[in-house]
Every structure is written in C-alpha cells, then in structure tokens.
Amino acid sequence: MNLIRLEELMWRYRRVVSVFIVVIVVQLFELILLYYKYNIFTGGFLQPFWYQTFFERAEFIFVSLWFDTVFFGFFAILWFFIVDRLNKHGIYIYYIFTVFSILIMGGWLGFKFKVLSYFNDTVNFLILQNLGGGSVKDAFLYASNEITLFVAIIFVVIVLFIASFKFLKKFNYVRSFPINTTQQAELRWFLIFCVVLTPVMTLFILSKDSLRFGLQKKTSFYVVSYVLDKLSDVDFDGFGSFTFPRDKEVFNENVYPGALDIPGNGIDEDGFLGDAILPHKVIDTFAAITPNKGKHIVLIILESARVDLLEKKVNGQYVAPVLRKLAMSGTAVKQAYSHTGYTTTSLKAIFNRNLIGKNDSNLLTFLQKSGYQQSILSGQDESFGNVAISTGMKKEDVYYFDARTAIEDRTYVSKSSGSLRLSEERVVKQFKLRANELDFSQPQFIYLNFQAAHFPYSHPKMTKRIMQKFIPRSEINIANKEWVEETYWNAIANADWAVGEVINELEKHHALKNTTIVILGDHGESLFDDGFLGHGHAVNDAQTQIPLIINDTNIDVHETIGQVDVAEIAVRSALGLENQWVNQDKTVFQLVGSLGHPELIAHVRNGGERIIFDFRSEEVFFSAAKVWKTYKEAMADEQYKDRIENLIRDWEGLRWQAYLVRKHGG
C-alpha cells in the first residue's frame, strides 16, 4: 500500500517530479565539476573564496538548487504547455523532458569544463575573439577542433536518445491513476513563487562576495541574473541591477560600468575615481630621434616564446643554444612583457609603439624616412587581425611574404587566417632567397616571424630535434603535462635553429657585424604551470613575460620593458644612440580582453611585482602581499590606494586616447 501511495503521489505531481529529477542530476554533475575545476570546497592556489564550514556549503548548495529549479522550471512550463496543446500524454512525455534536459545541460557543462581545462575561467567570447585576431569567424575556427569533438559526442547521444525513445514507446504503461490529471497549474504556481523570490535572492548574492564567486560559475545563475539584468536595464545602456558590477545610475544612459569616462565633464561615467582627468603628456623620445641611416635591423618575433627558454634544458642539452650565445654576447632584458598576451595586439604594440591604434610615428614609417629598404617575411598570415595594414607592412616598396602569399606551403590543411602557418624551413628558405636580392650596402630592415611554438606545438613536418614523438592534439591535457612541455620545447628548438640559419646567412653576406638583431616573443605560454594552458586569458609571468634579446652590449636596462618600447631600443642600437632604460619606478600596463571591455587590467613593475584589477568582481590582487582586496578596501588603505588609482587612471587615459584616434579615423 505504501508503494502504491508513493507511486500515486509521484504520478499526481509527475511534472514537478520531472523538474526535480533534472535539477538533482544536473546539480550533482555540476558540483563535481566545480569541485575539481575550482576546489570550491577545499580552496586552491590564490583562490579568494571557498566553502569550508557546513553552513557555507549548505548555503551554496541550497542557492544553487534554487536557481537550477527556476531555470529548468521555466523550460518545463514551456514544454508541458506545448504537449498539452498537442494533446499528448504518457510517460514518454516526461521521459523526453527529463532525458533531453539532462543531456543538453550535461553536454554544455562537459564542453564548458573541457574548454576551461585548457584555459581558465576568464575565457569568454571576447577573449576567444581576441585570440582569433578580432574576427568572429576566426574565433570559432580557433576552437574548431574542440567544438567538432563535442558536436560528434552530441550526435551520438541524440542517436541513442532516439533509439531509446522508440523502444520506450513500444510499452503500454497503464496506471490506475487518471492520466489526464491537470498539473500545469501546480507547476505554474510553484514557478511563480520561485520567480517572485528570485530577484531578491539575486540581489542578496550579488552583495555577498563569497556566494557570488561560486554562483557566477553556475550556468543557471548566470542565465537568470543575465535575464533579470536585461529586464532592469531601463536606460538601455547595456547594464542593469542584477549583474556585478551593477549600473549605479539606472536612469542615466551615460553612466554604467566600463563606460568611456570623458575627462573634465564633471561626470563619473565608469564609476571609478570620480570624473576622469586628461592623461599626463609623456615626452615621446622616439619621435625626437632624427631619421637617419644606420645598421641593418633584423627583428625576429617568436610565437609563444617563454622567458625561461634561455635556461631550459631537455635531456641535458639547452633547447635554444643559438639564442643563449646571442644573449651572452649581447643584452638579454630580464623584465620584458607583452601588454596583452595576444598575437595581433602584441604585433601592433611592437610596430605602432602603442596600445591604442594607428600611429603616424610608428617603426616602419620612421625607417622609411631613414632610407631603409623593408622586407616582411612571416610564418603566419599577417592579415590576421588586420596587422599588415594597421602597421604599414603592405605599403608601397615594402617586400611582403607571409603564409597567405605562400598558401600552398602551409603546414595544415585549413586556409583560415588564424590557422595558416609556414614551417621554419620555408621561412628560412624565403629569407635566403630575399637576402640574395638585397643590396647590403644600403640599410635594410627585415622582419621575420617564426611560428614553431604555436599551439599544438608541432606540425606533421616539424623536425624532432630533442624528442622522439610529438604529443597528439587529442592527448594535450594536464595529465600529460611533461609530454606537452617536451613537445613545446622541441618547437622552441626549431625556432632557435631558424634564428641560427638567419645569422649564418647574414654572415655569408658579410652583413652580420653591421646588423642589429632584436629577438622577442609576442607573448608567453602557460604549460599548465598554474593548471592552465595557453595565453591571453591571465595576467601572469608564464603568459606575459617574454624573452627580449639584442646583439648589442651598449644597452643599459634597469626597468620594466613593454613591447611598445622595443622599436626605440632597436633604432637607438642601429643608430648608435644612447640606449639607457633606468626608470625603476616605471610600470608596464597589461590587460585581458580589450581596452573598452577588459576582464583584467594590471601594472607590472621592476622585479615582477604586479597589481591586478578584476572588473568582474571589482577586486584587486597585490602579488607582493599575495592578497585579494575589494576595490573599496584597496582605496581605503593608504598602502594600496595610490597603486590602484594609478592603474585605473592609466586605463582611463588609454581608453580616451584610443577614442580620439578612432574619432579622427585612426
């Protein structure tokens, strides 16, 4: 009798039961993933919040269940409304809703956490787009292999679902309870109750840092808070009252988080530090250099080059002996950094000498005025992210060769801009052909880009210089960290070989002694050092500190160097000018995202000490103290106030300058 009574109750409230089954299964699956990915119940390295006490864990799980219930309850209302209108009944109706909800959500969570196993939780579409050179199309192509894998898995799951559904329909489930019992009303009233309380709970969570930290990683909370935020965005400025940071003036379309703060208008548009002030004018010492002929300049960019390549050994041998020799006989800058961690923005910073766009006083313009013949030889497609046009690589009289012009020699089948690359052997071959055409009695500028260390750190024709077997792309994960590292360092060894070939060719043409060689990385590469892989999604030394080597001993560097400084260092060396960089108070600005919509901004100063501001949580990290503080706490603490203020003012100033460049057609 008890079983019959239980069965009767379950059948009577079968729609609510269907929702709870989905919620419980998804909740368990997502909690497991959150535990392994974020250590939310045990804490992790530099993690600001975790749930340690029974009350903290119970509170987090209860709120998680609440938002999952609201999320799936909404879709249940829609589903059962449709089947009622179609006059469909039977247990398979609930089977479809339950299984489909679990499979779709499970597939999404699997994909989400698979991507985050490569990167970290700062990854969003904007960052993928930046990694894709600013192109929406290339952003999808960048992650195409992972997307293809999950599409295949989803296809298999759908086939299994259809087969099981057809099997289930063969059975005639007869119950002694009325099949047509109306349940839409009960489910509707339950959902209305949840919806009334949900906005209040959302505001409570947004005001509590610890809860917000965990809930923002849950899909249901993200979607529900996003919908509420859009509904509360009454001034249509893109921000409402239900995301963090909140719109502080909901009826003023000019004031919202991340808004362009116009200096001197008396309005604090972005919500930080009051009204913006005009950035201090900095003397451009490069622009003061008189164009003149000097030594040849060879600028070599190494894709994804880590700063520790000079000291790295594999199987007892250095991976970069050529670069080591060059550094020992010249200058190796110890504190050199990429500003963004992305290839395209890094190249623009190097050639244009800024982070804001067009610059009429960029490197190639100066060299043209100085009478240098210019040659571009790149292993990547320099149209990717509009680099070639924005830096002047395709100006008249510039020799231009890249992976697009030699597309038939590409290392992979794909012809998309983000995937095109040439082998080091092919670029070296073209360099030798070009060197035979050059008149080295006239000053030459040669730009070379070697793509050896581009993910997945190998290609079918790459030479195995320090290893026997490359790691297959499908095997790249943290469990195979050592194999990933070995494959990466073999790629660096190939880049080192290519640099050696360039030096030998210059020597062959008796031009080496009259050449300034500058070698640097476009950005670093995290090899699961901090649990993550890649670049462009964190502000740390692994992803942003880069090698910078110049074959000139007459360079005095005792400050942090950003990529915007490289052009001046190279030109001063080639012209034999004073080359001193000794401002130990100087900071290098870094960001993840874009200037207009950053996830993170940072200042790094001499010695590697870094301050990071996270726009998503309005928290500040001070690397020296290894402490996170809220923005308000940092501003109230005299020890930290000036540093966070300088960082935000720097960002506001760069945004304003970028706006002026765009306004005037830059």
N, C-alpha and C positions, 0 to 999 in steps of 0.2 A: 504493500500500500504506500509506503514512504517513497519508493522509487517511482510509482505511478504518479504520486502527488508532485514529486520533483520534476518529472517529465512534463506534467501538466503545466506547472509554473513556467518552465523553460519554454514550452510551446506557446504559452499565452504571451510571454514577454520576449518572444524569439528575436524581434528586431533589436531591442535593447541588448539582448544577449549577444547578438552578432557583432554589435559595435564593441562590446566589452571584450569579446574574444580577440578581435583585431587589435584593440588598444593594448591588451596584456601581452600578446605575442610581440608586437612592434616595440613596446616598452622594454621588454626583456632583451630583445635583439639590440636595440639602440643603447641601452645601458651598458651592455657588454662592450660594444664598440667604443662608447665614450670612456669606459674604464681603461681599455687597452690603448686608446689613442691619447687620452688626456690625463690619465691617472687621477680622475676627479675624486676618487675616494681615498687615495693614498698620497697625493701630491707628487710633483715632478720637478725637474730642474728649472729654476727660475719661474715656477708657476705661482701666480699671486694668490689663488684661492683653491681650496679643495674642501670636501665634506668629510669631516673626521668623526664627529660625535654622532650618536644615534639620532638626536633631534635634527641635526643638519642634514643627514642622509634622508630621514623620513620626510622632512620638509621639501627637499629637492624632488624626491620620488613622487610625493603627493601632487606637487605643482605640475610635474611632468605628465602624470596621468590625467590631470585636469585638461591640459592643453591638447593632449592626444585625443581625449574624449570629444572636445569641442571640434577639433579638426575632422576626425572621422565621422562624428555625428552629423556634421553638415553634409558630407557626401552620402551618408546613409539616408537622410531626408530626401535628397535628390533622387537616389536610386529607387527607393521604395515608392516615391511619388510616381515615377515613370512606370514601374511594374504594375502598380495599382491601376493606372490609366490604361495599360495594355491588358488588364485583367489576367495577369499571370500569377500563379500560385504554386506552392510546392516547395519542398525542402531545397531543391536546386537553386531557387532564387536567393536563399541565404548563403548557400554554398558559393555561388558566384561572387556575391558581395564580399564575403569573408576571405576567400582564397585570393580573389583579384586584388583586394586592398593590401593583403599581406605581401603578395608577390610584387606588386608595383612599389610599395614602400620599401620592401626588402631589397629590390633591385636598385632603387635610388640610394639607399643607405650604403649598399655594397659599392656602388660606383663612387659615391661621395668619399667614403673612407679609403677606397683604393687610391683615388687621386691624392688624398691627403697623406697616404703612406709615402708618396713620392715627395710631396711638398709639405706645407703646413697650413694652419687654419687661417692665415692671411690671404690665401689664394681665393680670388673671386674672379668674375668675368673680366673686370677691368685689368687685373694683373695678367691674366691669360692673353688679353688683347695686347697689352704692352709687350709680352713675350712674343706675340705674333706681329710685332712691328707696327701696332696701331690698327691693323686690319681685322675686322670682324671675321672675315672668311679665313684668314690665316690663323686666327685664334682657335677656330675649330680644327683646322688642319694640324696645328701644333699638338693637340691632344687626340688626334685621329686614331692612333693605334689603341689607346685605352678605350675610346668610345666604340671602336669596332668590336673589341673584345666583349664589352658589355652588351652591345646590340646582339651579338651572337648568343650570349647566355640568355638574354631575354627572349629571343626567338625560340630557343629550346624549351624554356619554361612555358611559353604560350602553347607550343605544340603539346606538351604534357598536360597542360590545363584543359585544352580542347578534348584530348583523348579521355581524361578522367571524367569530364563533364558528360560526354556521350555515354560513358559507361554508367554513370550515376543515373541518367535519365531512363535507363532500362528498367530500373526498380520502381515498383509501385508502393510508395510509402503511405500507408493508411494509418490514420490516427483516430482515436475515439474522441478527440477534441475537435471543435469546429475549425476547419481550415481557413475559413474566411473571417476569422475574428479580426476586427479592425485594430491596428496597433499604431497607425500613423499619429494618432492624437497623443498617445503616451510618449512616443519618441519626440514628437514636436514640443510638448510641454517640458520634457526633460531638457531638450536643447535650448529652449527659451530661457530656462532657469540658468543654464550654463552661460549663455550669451550675455545675460544681464550682469552677472558677476565677473565675467572675463575682463572687461575693460578696467575694472577696479584692481583685479589681480595683476594685470599687465603693468599698471602704473606702480603698484607696490614692488614688483620685481625690478622694474627699471630704476627704482630708487635704492635698491639694495644690491651693492656691488657683487657680493658673493653669489647670490642667486642668479643675477644677470649673467655672470661669467659662464655658468653652466647651461642656463636655458637658451642663451643665444646660439648654442651649438646644436640645439634640437630643431628639427625641421618644422614641427607643428607650432612651436612658439614663434619661430621666425616668420612663418606664413601668417599666423593670426595677428601678430603685432604689426606686420607689414600692412595687412588689410586695414586694421584699425588706424594705422598712421595715415594711410591714404585717405580714409574717410574723414579724418580730423584735419586734413590739410586744406583749411578753408581759404587760405590766401594763395593756393596753388603755386607755392614756391618749391615744392618737392619734399617738404618736411612737415610733419605733424607733431602730435603729442605722445605717440606710442612707440617711438624708437629712441635709441640713445646714440648720440646726444639729441635732446628734444629741441623743437623750434621754440625759442624763448619768447617770440612775439608772433602769435598765430595769426594776427590780422595785419601783419606788415610783411609784404612780399619781398622786401629788400633785406630783411634780417632773417637769417637761417644758418644752421651750422655749415661752415665751409664756404659761405658767401664771399665774393670778392669784396674786401674791405677797402673802400675808396678813401685815400688819405685826405684829411683836412675837411671832411664834410660834416663832422660832428656826429656821425652815426657809426655805431659798432656793428657792422653788418655780419661779421663772422662770430661774434660773441666772445672774443678773446682780447684782453688788454685795452678795452675801450677803442676809440677811433684809431685807425692805422695812421702811422706817420710816414712821411716820404723817406725812402731809404737813403742812407748816407751815400753821397757820391764818392766812389772809390777811384783813385787815380789808376788809369789803365796804363801800366808801364809797357805793355806790349805795343800799344798804339803809338807810344812815344819813340819806338825804335825806327830809325830811318831805313827804308828798304834799300838793300844792298846785296851784292853778290858775295857769297861765302862758300864754305864747304858744301859738298853734296849732302843731302839729308835722306836717309833711309828710315822710314817709320814703319815698324812692324807691329801689327796687332795680333795677339794670340788669343783665340777664342777660349773662354772659360779657364783662364790660367790662374792657378792658386799662387799665393805669395810664397808658399813653402817649397816651390819647385826647385829652388837653388840648392836646398839642403836634402832633398828627398833621395833616398837610396832604395833600390829594389834588387834583391838578390846580391847585395854587396856593391852594386855599381850605381853611380849617380844617374838619374834619369835625364838630366839636362847638362852634360859636360860643356857643351859649347856656350850656353848661357852663363854657366859658372865662370868660365875662363874670361868671358867678356865683362862680367861683373867685377871680377878680381882685378882686372887691368883698367877698369873704368870706375863708374859710380853706380851703386845699387841703392835706390831710395827705399828706406825701410818702412816709411809710413806713407804709402801711396794708396789712394782709394778711388773706387768707382762711386759716382754720385747716386746711381740708380739701380745697378745690378741688372740692367737690360742691355742687350747688344746695341740696338738702334739709338737709344738715348745716350749711351756711352760714346758712340762714334760721333754723334752730333756735338757732345760736350768737348771732345778732343779737337775736332776740326773747327767748330764755331766758337769755342772758348767760353761757352755759357750754357745755362740750362733753360733758356727762355725762347730760343728760336733763332731766327735769322740774325746774322752779324756781318755788317759790311766790312768789318776789320778782322775777318777770320784768317785762318792759316793759309789757305790756298790763294786768297786774294793778295795777301802780303807777299807770298812767294812769286806770284805772277808779276807784281810790281817790281820785285827784286831781280827779275830776269831769269828765274828758274824755269827749266823745262819740267813738266809734271807728268808722271806716269802712275796710273792706278792699276794694280794687279791684285785682285781679291779672289779668295776661295769661296766667297759667298755671293749672293745676289744683292748688290748694293742698292738696288731699287727697293728692297725690303725696308719698309718704314720710311720710304722717301729719303733715304740717307744721301744718295748720289746727287739729287737735285738740291737739297737743302744745304749741302756743304760745298757745292761748286765742283764736284768731281766730273760733271759732264759739260763743263764749259768748253768753249772752242779752244783748240790747240792742246787739250789735255788728252793724253793717250789713255784709253779706258779698256780694261779687260776684267771680266768677272764671271761668276758661274752662270749668269744669264747669257752672256755672249758666247760662252763655250758650253752650251747646254747639253750637247751630245756627249760630253765627257763627264757628266755628273756621276756621283758615286751611288746615288739611289735612283729608283725609277721615277719618283714623284717630281713634277715640274713646278710645284708651288714655291713661291718666293722663300718661305720660311724653311723649306726642306732642301733647296738647291745648295749643293756644295761640291767643290772640286778637291781632289786629293792633293796632298802636299807636293807630290811628284809633278802633278800637272801645273801647279802654280810656279814651281821652281823651273820647269821647262819653259814656261812663258817668260819668266824673268830673264832667263839666259838668252832667249831669242830677242827680247827687248834690249838687253844690255849690249848685244852685238850691234844694235841700231843706233845707240846713243853716242853722242859726242861728249865725252867726259872732260873735254877742255872747257865746256860750259857747265854752269851749276845745274845739278839735277835733283829733283825731288821725286822719290819713289815710295809709294805706299804699298805695303804688302799685308795681306790678311790670310792667316793660316787657321783653318777650321778643324784641325785634328781633334781637339778636345771637346767638340760639340757632342751633346748627348745623342746617341748612346755610347759615345767614346770610341767607336770603331766603325769601319765600313768594310765591305767584303774584300777590298783590295788593299787594305791597310797592312803595312809591314809589321810583323811581330818582332819587335826589337828587344823586349825584355821579358817576354812571356810566350807561352805556347798556345793558349786557347783563349779567345775573347769570350766574355760573358754574353750569352744571347739576351736580347732585349727583354724577353719574357721572364728571364731569371733575375732581372735587376730588382732587388729588394734588400731590406736591411739585414735579412738573414745571410745574404751573400756579400756583406759589406767589403770583405777583404778582396774578393774577386772583382767587385766593382772598382775598388781602388786600383788594383793592379792593371785593369783594362784602361782606366783613366790615365795612369802614369805612363803606360805604353803610348797612348796618344800624345802626351806631352813629349815623350822621347822622339816621336815622329816630327813634332813641331820643332824640336831642338835640332834634329837632323836638317830640316829645311833651312833654319837660320844658318847653320854651318855651310850649306850649299851657297847661300846668298853671299856670305863672307868670302868664300873661295872664289866666287865669280867676280866680286869686286877686286879681289887681289889679282886675279887673272888680267883684269883691265887696268891694273896699276892705279886703282882709284880708292883703295881701302884707307890709306893714310890721309886722304883728303875727304873723308866721309864721316859725318856724324850719324851714328846708328842709335836709334831710340826704339826700345822694345818694351811693350807693356801689355797687360791683359785688358780686355774690355770689361771684365768683371771676374769675380772668383767663382768658386763652385763648392757647394756643400756636398760632401760624400758621406752622408749620414753622420757627420760629425756630431750634430745636435739632434739626431734622429730623423733628419730630413735630407732630401736630395734636391740638387739643382741650384737655382739662383733667381733673384728678382722677387722673392717673397719674404725676405727677412733682412734686417739690418744688423749684420754681424761681420766679424773678420773673415770667416770662411767664404761668404758670398760677396763681400765688397772690397776686401783688401787685395791689392794686386801687385804683381812684380812691376818694377819700373827700372830699366837698365839702360845706361848711356855709356858709350865708349869714350868718356871724357872724364879725366880726373879733376879738372878745374871747375867742379860744381860743388858748392857748399850748401848742403841741405840739412837743416835742423828744425824743420816744421812739417806739419802735415801737408801733403800734396794731393790736390784733386786733379781729375782729368782735364779740367779747364785750364790748368797751369802747364800742361805738357807742351803745347805749341810754343810758348815763350821759352821754356827750358831748351827745346830743340833749336830754336832760332838763335838764341844767345850763344849756344855752343857752336853753331855753324859759323856765326859771325865773329866769334872770339870776344864776345862782350862779357862783362861781369855777370856772374851767374850765382848769386847768393840768395838763399831762401832760409832766413834765420828768424822769422817771426814765430816764437814759440807759443804765443797766445792765439795764433790763427786756428780757426775751425773750418772743417770741410762739411758742407751741407749734403745730406743724403735723404733719400725718400723711397718709399714703396708705394706704387700707384702712379698718380700724375700730380702735377702741381695744383691743378684745380680740384682734384678729388683724391688726396693722399690717404692711404691707410696709416702709414707711419712716416714721421719725419725725424731727422736726427742730426746732431752735431758730433763729429769726432775730432778730437784734438791730439796734440803731440803725446805720444805714449799709448795711444789707442783708447784713451778714456772716452766714453760715449754717453750721451744723453738722448733718449728716445721718447717721443711723444706719440701715443696711440690715439688716433682720432675716434676710434670706435668706442673706446671706454673712457676717454679723457683721463688717461693715466700716464704717468711719466716714469721711465726707468732710468736709474743712475747706475752705470756699470761699476763705478769705483766702489760704491757702497753696496752694490748688488741688491737694490731695494726699489720696489714699486711704490709710487705715491700718487694719490689723486691730484688732478690739476689744482684744485683748491688748496690741498695740503702743501703742495710744492710752492705755490705762490705765497703762502703764509709763512714759509720757512726761509729765513734770511740766508741759510746755507745754500739753498737751491733756487731762490727766486730769480736772481739775475740770469742764470743759465737758461731756465725755461723761457724767460722773457726774450732773451736774445735769439733763441731758436725760433720762437713764433714770429718775432719781428722779421727775422731773416726770410722765413717762408712767405709772410705777407708782402715783403718787399719784392721777392722774386715773382710772386703772382701778379703784382701790379706792373712790374716791368714787362712780363710776358703779355699782359693785357695790352699795354701800349704798343708792343711790337705787332701784335695781331691787328690792332686798330689801324696801324699805319701800313698794313699789307705785308708784314714780315712772315 
